[in-house]
Amino acid sequence: MQFTRKGLKDEGFAGFRSGKDLDAMRVPQGTGIFAVLRPDGFQPDFLKKSTAGVFKKKDPSLQEPELAAAWVEAAVVLYLGKAGPGSKGNRGLRRQIQEFLDFGQGKPPGHWDGRLVWQLKDAGQLLIAWMELPAEALSKAEAEYHTAFIEEYGKLPFANLVRARVKN
């Protein structure tokens, strides 16, 4: 697996729209994996305060040394996540990605994942890509992508704080 725009396209990812230009209605409703990528020429400029919403009364902001330590200089992919069906079967990529973008606009999230993205200046320029997968394949796929990323770069993508693992 190559964690580049071309590598993700070859793997079956689609979209590749900036967060600010993304029309959520064009995102499929099915379950799948999504990625946040930096466009060509994007350099990290960390904000002192995150634009993300507060989660369980916790500020999502980290100090610059922590952000710098999490940054993976050579990586294009900044975050890899999954979008499952939810307990009522009404979730999926469209809803998960919309909630992720809403989180960056200060709305309270239902989860904490990917929050470091929202401490980057110009985060709206970051690209969102997705790949539909059946719900039963999500956990394994996410864990395999995290493992492959770690094998290539020595650590998780910048905004992934927890390594996905397949539950037995």
C-alpha positions, 0 to 999 in steps of 0.5 A, spaced: 500 500 500 502 506 498 500 512 502 499 517 496 494 520 492 495 515 487 496 509 491 489 511 495 486 511 488 489 505 486 486 502 492 479 504 490 479 511 494 475 516 491 473 523 492 479 527 494 475 534 495 477 539 500 473 539 506 471 546 504 469 544 497 466 538 499 458 537 498 456 531 503 451 529 498 456 527 493 459 522 499 456 515 498 451 513 504 454 506 505 460 504 510 467 504 509 474 507 510 476 515 509 482 518 509 484 526 510 490 528 506 494 534 505 494 537 498 501 538 494 505 544 498 501 543 504 506 545 510 503 544 518 502 551 521 499 549 528 494 553 531 494 555 539 487 553 539 483 548 535 477 549 531 474 543 534 468 542 538 469 540 545 468 533 547 465 531 554 467 538 557 475 537 554 478 542 550 481 538 544 487 543 543 494 540 544 501 544 545 505 545 539 511 540 542 505 534 542 503 536 535 510 537 532 511 530 535 505 527 532 507 530 525 509 525 520 513 529 515 514 525 509 506 522 509 501 525 505 495 521 509 494 525 516 488 521 518 485 514 517 478 512 519 472 508 518 465 509 518 460 503 520 453 503 520 451 505 527 447 501 532 441 503 528 444 502 521 443 509 519 450 511 519 456 510 514 461 515 510 456 521 508 454 522 516 461 520 519 465 525 514 459 530 515 460 530 523 468 530 522 467 536 518 462 539 523 467 537 529 472 542 525 467 547 525 466 547 533 460 543 533 460 538 539 462 531 536 460 524 538 467 522 538 474 524 539 478 521 533 482 525 528 481 532 532 489 534 531 487 535 524 483 541 527 489 544 530 492 545 523 491 552 520 488 552 513 485 545 515 479 546 510 484 545 504 485 538 506 483 533 502 477 527 504 477 521 500 473 515 501 472 507 499 466 503 500 467 497 504 462 492 507 461 493 514 464 486 516 470 488 513 471 495 516 475 493 522 480 489 519 481 494 513 482 499 518 487 495 522 491 493 516 491 500 514 494 502 520 499 497 521 501 498 513 502 506 515 506 504 521 511 499 517 512 505 512 513 511 517 514 508 524 508 511 527 500 512 526 498 518 521 498 525 525 491 525 527 490 518 529 491 517 536 489 510 537 491 504 533 485 500 530 486 493 532 481 487 529 477 484 535 476 477 535 
